[in-house]
Amino acid sequence: MTLDSDGTIHVRAKSVGYQLNQHSLMFGGDTVTVTDISVASGWANIGDQSKLVYLYYKQV
């Protein structure tokens, strides 16, 4: 998933798993990854969680 500057979201099959430390948000990249979402959800503990603050949500 990518987010354009105008707020448009693009979802496509694109793997950055082989370069996760370069492209994922938690490592300063510009691509939202499944790993980013896992970390933001508390399911994983890697990378810089502070870079994922806008992915957090409150469960009701």
Stockholm file with secondary structure:
# STOCKHOLM 1.0

chainA/1-60         MTLDSDGTIHVRAKSVGYQLNQHSLMFGGDTVTVTDISVASGWANIGDQSKLVYLYYKQV
#=GR chainA/1-60 SS CEECTTSCEECCCCCCGGGHHHHBGGGTCSBCCHHHHHHHTTSCCCSCGGGGGGGCCCCC
#=GC SS_cons        CEECTTSCEECCCCCCGGGHHHHBGGGTCSBCCHHHHHHHTTSCCCSCGGGGGGGCCCCC
//
